[in-house]
Amino acid sequence: MTESALPTTSREWRLLSRPVGWPKPEDFELAEVEIRQPGPGEVLVRNAYVSVDPYMRGRMSAAKSYVAPFELGKAMQGGAVGEVVASAAEGVSVGDHVLHFGGWREYATFDAKQAVKVDPEAAPLSTYLGVLGMTGLTAYAGLLRTGSFKEGDSVFVSGAAGAVGSQVGQIARLKGASRVIGSAGSDEKVKLLVEEYGFDAAFNYKNGPVAAQLREAAPDGVDVYFDNVGGDHLEAAIGSLNEKGRIVICGMISVYNNTEAAPGPKNLARLIATRGRIEGFLVGDHYDLQQEFVQEVGGWVRSGELKYRETVVEGIENNLEAFLGVLRGDNTGKMIVKL
């Protein structure tokens, strides 16, 4: 598409009010805006895929956090991958494909330094938002670096059918875990974990107390717990933790929409006896692993040793519903919006 053939307007999602509890449609608007042509050093990108992720719920709150909240009345941000359709920046040409954070919109104009070139020939564009993107690096860094995973460890992953969790379990298996256990919210997802992703055991947390199901699935205990859920899952993992076990806090989706503080695990004192460790982490602290991660995981993806699923929702107008779907657990693997 030539620059002259570009549309003059683009749609973008804005936050109008800060949600209390579950986000509601009236907290947002889909606005039509004029497309701004790039100034010196900038590029204009037509987004092909945009990402919706659980962490975005935190950015809708004004509470102090590790990342700035979304500004009211302005376009929200998120991971996106697309094609450069106009460029005023050296080293970035029309036709290049880039990964960036100008999501939740159809077209984005921004400083080219904020873009990372990606190769659509090496892997499908959507994978750069998931298995080979921030999601994948989260799994890789969290398990191997923060969790200090070593061959022979028993690994438990909550939210295991999600984008991060499914990758954590598979990386653990490929790296020589003695046992990989996952929890998910449906019998269909449990079947997927065992039959497609190669987990040794999995359970539906809705079918009974998590602690009892975990003890049955991991009779010899857990060395590493990768937490995407919090709540009763965290308490259960502490109860099954082996000596010198590690708990990696990636997310706590079970409490994101609570209007009151959730109670902490009742059995924290058990960490004294097990000499266990709980550590939170942010993927942004581990971008030094990016090259190693893409090389190793990219090889597994190409060989078929590491499998991935994507839940694809079509159309920018459905961006909000896709995001709410992530919070509900509607997705299997990475939730992506195709524009």
Salt bridges, closest charged atoms under 4 A:
GLU12 OE2 - ARG14 NE 2.96
GLU29 OE2 - ARG14 NH1 3.70
GLU42 OE1 - ARG36 NH1 2.82
ASP53 OD1 - LYS334 NZ 3.02
GLU71 OE1 - LYS74 NZ 3.34
GLU83 OE1 - ARG46 NH2 3.07
ASP96 OD2 - LYS117 NZ 3.46
GLU106 OE2 - ARG11 NH2 3.01
ASP153 OD1 - LYS150 NZ 3.28
ASP153 OD2 - ARG246 NH2 2.62
GLU196 OE1 - ARG309 NH2 2.83
ASP232 OD1 - HIS233 ND1 3.16
GLU235 OE2 - LYS266 NZ 3.34
GLU243 OE1 - ARG275 NH1 3.89
GLU279 OE1 - ARG277 NH1 2.68
ASP288 OD2 - ARG145 NH2 2.86
GLU296 OE2 - LYS175 NZ 2.96
GLU317 OE1 - ARG11 NH1 3.65
GLU321 OE2 - ARG328 NH2 2.54
ASP330 OD2 - ARG328 NH2 2.89
